[in-house]
Amino acid sequence: MIERQLSMRGWIVLGALLAIAVALAGIGGTWAFATPALSSLPKGPVLAHAIERGKLIVGVRRYPRPAPPEAPTPPEPDAFDATLARQLAASLGVSLELVGLDPAMQEAALREGRVDLLVAGVPVKSAQDIAAAPGSYDIGRGLVVALRRGKVQNESALRGASVCVGEGSGYANAVSQRYGAQPRSYPSSVHAASAFMAGECAALAEDGEVLERLMQNEEWRFYQPLAIDVRLPSDATIRLREGDNTSRDYLAAALRQWRADGTLAKARGARAGNLQFEITLLKDGFICHS
């Protein structure tokens, strides 16, 4: 009798587990239907042409890495932009060509067809004939730091103060709109940090993960956090020529997927590590050539 009761309980438990499994399978199926793989999404003319060519051409930011004064290095593509460009090319199943572009050249390169897309941070201004995929690929929250005994000792003192930022950084708009500061743009975040350490700006605005790592270094003991949790009012967008809504929607879907699966978070972490290393080189006598 006891064995029979145990057997019945076992079948009840098994039935319950099967019901849960079926329910979970249903949820999984619904989720898979709601978020189809990127490969199944339609591609507009821009991306279809890249697939036909077998190569995606992406314009990105570029800057020279810190180097000894006597041995300057040529500008190289921004690693963060390049990471996202590689993800895009991989999602399309094509190779990638990176084109490093100065800010003034970026939108012209897109208009003239020299690049398919721009992955170059926050645009300086919106152009009527250039579209941006909804969503940002820079998901970090910022931090503003200043000298511990400098003129700027609190957030209110940022009004009218100069703040170093890297090219394409959304923190330029953030410190301007939120604090009334005067952002001063440099070719990269490394250049901005170098200029700040040289006293060219009263403060530095950058991704909080980057600055939190740097603040652990001995040479950064002279600086203190001034404003935390600085939100980005502008998106670091993927840009393409106006008129190709299908390709734009594909890019927006890619950004959503990468936000959900952690791709953007991993890219941000890698960027923080790279910048920490490059900025740390400055104390060893390396300089940022412009």
C-alpha positions as CSV (number, residue, x, y, z in Angstrom):
1,M,0.0,0.0,0.0
2,I,2.8,2.4,1.0
3,E,4.7,1.5,-2.2
4,R,1.5,2.2,-4.2
5,Q,1.1,5.6,-2.6
6,L,4.8,6.4,-3.3
7,S,4.3,5.3,-6.9
8,M,1.2,7.5,-7.3
9,R,3.0,10.5,-5.8
10,G,5.9,9.9,-8.2
11,W,3.4,10.0,-11.1
12,I,1.9,13.2,-9.7
13,V,5.3,14.9,-9.4
14,L,6.3,13.7,-12.8
15,G,3.0,15.0,-14.3
16,A,3.6,18.4,-12.6
17,L,7.1,18.6,-13.9
18,L,5.9,17.8,-17.4
19,A,3.2,20.5,-17.1
20,I,5.9,23.0,-16.1
21,A,8.1,21.9,-18.9
22,V,5.3,22.4,-21.4
23,A,4.5,25.8,-20.0
24,L,8.2,26.8,-20.2
25,A,8.4,25.5,-23.7
26,G,5.4,27.6,-24.6
27,I,7.1,30.7,-23.1
28,G,10.3,29.9,-24.8
29,G,8.5,29.5,-28.1
30,T,6.7,32.8,-27.6
31,W,9.9,34.6,-26.8
32,A,11.7,33.1,-29.8
33,F,8.8,34.2,-32.0
34,A,8.8,37.7,-30.5
35,T,12.6,38.1,-31.0
36,P,13.5,36.5,-34.3
37,A,17.2,35.9,-35.2
38,L,18.8,38.8,-37.0
39,S,19.6,36.5,-39.9
40,S,15.8,36.1,-40.6
41,L,15.1,39.8,-40.7
42,P,14.8,41.6,-44.1
43,K,17.7,43.8,-45.2
44,G,17.2,47.0,-47.1
45,P,19.3,48.2,-50.1
46,V,22.3,49.3,-48.0
47,L,22.7,46.0,-46.2
48,A,21.7,43.9,-49.2
49,H,24.4,45.6,-51.3
50,A,27.0,44.9,-48.6
51,I,25.9,41.2,-48.6
52,E,26.2,41.1,-52.4
53,R,29.6,42.7,-52.2
54,G,30.6,40.3,-49.4
55,K,31.9,43.2,-47.3
56,L,30.5,45.8,-45.0
57,I,32.3,49.1,-45.0
58,V,31.9,51.1,-41.8
59,G,33.1,54.6,-41.0
60,V,34.4,54.9,-37.4
61,R,36.3,57.3,-35.2
62,R,40.1,57.2,-35.2
63,Y,42.9,58.5,-33.1
64,P,46.6,58.0,-32.5
65,R,47.4,55.9,-29.5
66,P,49.8,57.1,-26.7
67,A,53.4,56.7,-27.9
68,P,56.9,58.0,-27.0
69,P,57.4,61.6,-28.2
70,E,60.0,60.5,-30.7
71,A,57.9,57.8,-32.3
72,P,54.3,59.0,-33.0
73,T,51.8,56.4,-34.2
74,P,49.3,56.9,-37.0
75,P,45.6,57.2,-36.2
76,E,43.9,53.9,-35.7
77,P,40.2,53.0,-35.6
78,D,38.5,53.4,-32.2
79,A,38.3,49.9,-30.7
80,F,34.8,50.4,-29.3
81,D,33.3,51.5,-32.6
82,A,35.2,48.6,-34.3
83,T,33.8,46.0,-32.0
84,L,30.2,47.0,-32.9
85,A,31.1,47.1,-36.6
86,R,32.5,43.6,-36.4
87,Q,29.3,42.4,-34.7
88,L,27.3,43.9,-37.5
89,A,29.4,42.3,-40.2
90,A,29.2,39.0,-38.5
91,S,25.4,39.2,-38.2
92,L,25.3,39.7,-42.0
93,G,27.9,37.0,-42.7
94,V,30.3,39.3,-44.5
95,S,33.8,40.6,-44.0
96,L,34.4,44.1,-42.6
97,E,36.4,47.1,-43.8
98,L,36.9,49.9,-41.3
99,V,37.4,53.4,-42.4
100,G,38.8,55.8,-39.8
101,L,37.3,59.2,-40.3
102,D,37.7,62.6,-38.7
103,P,34.5,64.3,-37.6
104,A,34.3,66.7,-40.5
105,M,34.7,63.8,-43.0
106,Q,32.1,61.4,-41.5
107,E,28.8,62.4,-43.0
108,A,30.4,63.4,-46.4
109,A,31.8,59.8,-46.6
110,L,28.3,58.5,-46.0
111,R,26.7,60.8,-48.6
112,E,29.3,59.9,-51.2
113,G,28.9,56.2,-50.7
114,R,32.5,55.6,-49.4
115,V,31.0,53.9,-46.4
116,D,27.8,52.0,-45.8
117,L,27.3,53.0,-42.2
118,L,28.7,55.3,-39.6
119,V,29.5,53.9,-36.1
120,A,31.1,57.0,-34.7
121,G,29.4,57.9,-31.4
122,V,27.1,60.9,-31.0
123,P,26.8,63.1,-34.1
124,V,27.6,66.8,-33.7
125,K,24.3,67.7,-35.3
126,S,21.5,65.9,-37.2
127,A,21.6,66.1,-41.0
128,Q,18.4,66.0,-43.0
129,D,19.6,63.4,-45.5
130,I,21.1,61.0,-42.9
131,A,19.1,58.7,-40.7
132,A,19.9,57.0,-37.4
133,A,18.8,53.6,-36.2
134,P,16.7,54.1,-33.0
135,G,18.7,53.1,-29.9
136,S,22.1,53.8,-28.5
137,Y,25.2,51.6,-28.5
138,D,26.7,53.5,-25.6
139,I,24.8,52.5,-22.5
140,G,27.1,53.7,-19.8
141,R,26.4,56.3,-17.1
142,G,28.9,59.0,-16.7
143,L,31.1,60.5,-14.0
144,V,32.6,64.0,-13.8
145,V,35.9,64.3,-11.9
146,A,38.0,67.4,-10.9
147,L,41.0,68.2,-8.8
148,R,40.5,67.7,-5.1
149,R,41.7,71.2,-4.4
150,G,40.8,72.9,-7.6
151,K,38.4,75.7,-8.3
152,V,35.5,73.4,-9.1
153,Q,34.4,71.6,-5.9
154,N,30.8,70.9,-6.5
155,E,28.2,70.5,-9.2
156,S,27.0,74.1,-9.1
157,A,30.6,75.3,-9.8
158,L,30.5,73.5,-13.2
159,R,28.4,76.3,-14.7
160,G,30.6,78.0,-17.2
161,A,33.5,75.7,-16.4
162,S,35.4,73.8,-19.1
163,V,35.0,70.0,-19.2
164,C,37.2,67.8,-21.3
165,V,35.3,65.1,-23.4
166,G,36.3,62.7,-26.2
167,E,35.0,63.1,-29.7
168,G,31.6,61.7,-30.2
169,S,30.9,61.5,-26.5
170,G,27.4,62.0,-25.3
171,Y,28.7,63.5,-22.1
172,A,29.4,66.8,-24.0
173,N,25.6,67.4,-24.2
174,A,25.1,66.0,-20.7
175,V,27.4,68.4,-18.9
176,S,26.2,71.3,-21.0
177,Q,22.5,70.7,-20.5
178,R,22.5,69.5,-16.9
179,Y,25.2,71.8,-15.4
180,G,25.7,74.6,-17.9
181,A,29.3,73.6,-18.4
182,Q,31.4,74.3,-21.5
183,P,32.5,71.0,-23.1
184,R,35.8,70.9,-24.9
185,S,36.1,68.1,-27.4
186,Y,39.3,66.2,-28.1
187,P,40.1,63.5,-30.7
188,S,39.5,60.7,-28.2
189,S,38.8,59.9,-24.6
190,V,42.5,59.4,-24.1
191,H,43.3,62.8,-25.5
192,A,40.6,64.3,-23.2
193,A,42.1,62.6,-20.1
194,S,45.6,63.8,-21.2
195,A,44.3,67.4,-21.6
196,F,42.5,67.3,-18.3
197,M,45.6,66.0,-16.4
198,A,47.6,68.8,-18.1
199,G,45.2,71.4,-16.7
200,E,43.5,72.4,-19.9
201,C,40.0,71.8,-18.4
202,A,38.5,72.2,-15.0
203,A,36.9,68.7,-15.1
204,L,36.7,65.5,-17.1
205,A,33.5,63.7,-18.1
206,E,33.7,60.1,-19.1
207,D,32.1,56.7,-18.7
208,G,31.8,56.0,-14.9
209,E,33.3,52.5,-15.3
210,V,36.4,54.0,-17.0
211,L,36.9,56.7,-14.3
212,E,36.2,54.4,-11.4
213,R,39.0,52.1,-12.6
214,L,41.4,55.1,-13.0
215,M,40.5,56.5,-9.6
216,Q,42.0,53.3,-8.1
217,N,45.4,54.2,-9.5
218,E,47.9,56.0,-7.3
219,E,48.4,58.9,-9.8
220,W,44.7,59.7,-9.7
221,R,44.6,60.3,-6.0
222,F,44.6,64.1,-6.7
223,Y,41.2,63.8,-8.3
224,Q,37.7,63.4,-6.9
225,P,34.2,62.5,-8.3
226,L,32.2,65.7,-8.7
227,A,29.0,64.5,-10.4
228,I,27.8,60.9,-10.5
229,D,25.2,59.0,-12.5
230,V,25.4,61.5,-15.4
231,R,22.8,60.3,-17.9
232,L,23.3,60.6,-21.7
233,P,20.8,62.9,-23.3
234,S,22.0,61.9,-26.8
235,D,22.4,58.5,-28.4
236,A,25.5,57.1,-29.9
237,T,23.8,56.0,-33.1
238,I,24.5,53.9,-36.1
239,R,23.9,56.2,-39.1
240,L,23.0,55.5,-42.7
241,R,21.7,57.4,-45.7
242,E,18.1,58.5,-45.4
243,G,15.4,56.4,-47.2
244,D,16.4,52.9,-46.3
245,N,14.0,52.2,-43.5
246,T,14.4,48.4,-43.8
247,S,18.1,48.5,-43.1
248,R,17.5,51.1,-40.3
249,D,15.0,48.7,-38.7
250,Y,17.5,45.8,-38.9
251,L,20.2,47.9,-37.2
252,A,17.7,48.9,-34.5
253,A,16.8,45.2,-33.9
254,A,20.6,44.4,-33.7
255,L,21.0,47.1,-31.0
256,R,18.0,45.7,-29.0
257,Q,19.4,42.2,-29.2
258,W,22.9,43.2,-28.1
259,R,21.5,45.1,-25.2
260,A,19.5,42.1,-24.1
261,D,22.2,39.5,-24.6
262,G,25.0,41.5,-22.9
263,T,27.0,42.2,-26.1
264,L,26.9,46.0,-25.4
265,A,27.8,45.5,-21.8
266,K,30.8,43.4,-22.7
267,A,31.9,45.9,-25.3
268,R,31.7,48.7,-22.7
269,G,33.7,46.7,-20.3
270,A,36.4,46.0,-22.9
271,R,36.5,49.7,-23.7
272,A,37.0,50.6,-20.1
273,G,39.9,48.2,-19.9
274,N,41.5,49.5,-23.1
275,L,41.1,53.2,-22.0
276,Q,42.5,52.5,-18.6
277,F,45.6,50.9,-20.2
278,E,46.1,53.7,-22.7
279,I,45.6,56.5,-20.1
280,T,48.0,54.7,-17.7
281,L,50.7,54.9,-20.4
282,L,50.6,58.7,-20.1
283,K,52.3,58.6,-16.7
284,D,55.2,56.6,-18.3
285,G,56.1,59.5,-20.5
286,F,54.0,58.5,-23.5
287,I,52.0,61.3,-25.1
288,C,48.9,61.7,-27.2
289,H,50.0,63.0,-30.6
290,S,47.2,65.0,-32.3
